[in-house]
């Protein structure tokens, strides 16, 4: 059953990518929502923005268990994405992979050396924020969020 669900989400994601001009009511009928994500605060256009879309507290705490991983180019110091997703609860983690090594580089004591951010622009104290602070509910046909990496 899990494989069927993963296939369905992947299929909807792929087929929805080209359907940016479809009406919002069409999405409402399918239970699919369009999520617009704008990430700002990049120092330059080098590398890429790496986003992890998560849909549970467990996947938010993990580095490997995201619902969807996305690489986006940074253009004019911004990353802009449009995703078609099933209704539900989500959170976004993002960092600027300037050197293209596919990991968040850190300094001494694990302090990030690259800019990063979370949905709702929350920041943690001495670590990442709590999932409950970063989560948002996707329950309308169209939803937009913005994240500023710092």
C-alpha angles and dihedrals in degrees: 000000000000091000090053091051092048091048091049093051092046091048093048090047093051097043092044094055092076095041099076091130096055117115122263091237089061089059093046090057092056098045088243121129129200112232119196114198122191117186118191137169100074116149093215144351096258120123120352143286112254114205130187116198109200132185104193143042089248095054091045090057093047127079092206108036106073124149090228132000118206134186114202131183117243109232122179088353092301139096119209124188137174119201132180109216140167116261112272149096119306144165130197129219118189139175136177108247094199096169097042096236092130094237139090104254116222138198129216114323091018096287108157115253093193128062116266141172147175136222114278085029090263122162128201127228109243091346142008120329123258118273091239090061095048099041126103132183118242103205106132129075091251128027130170131198133178128205127192114207115216 
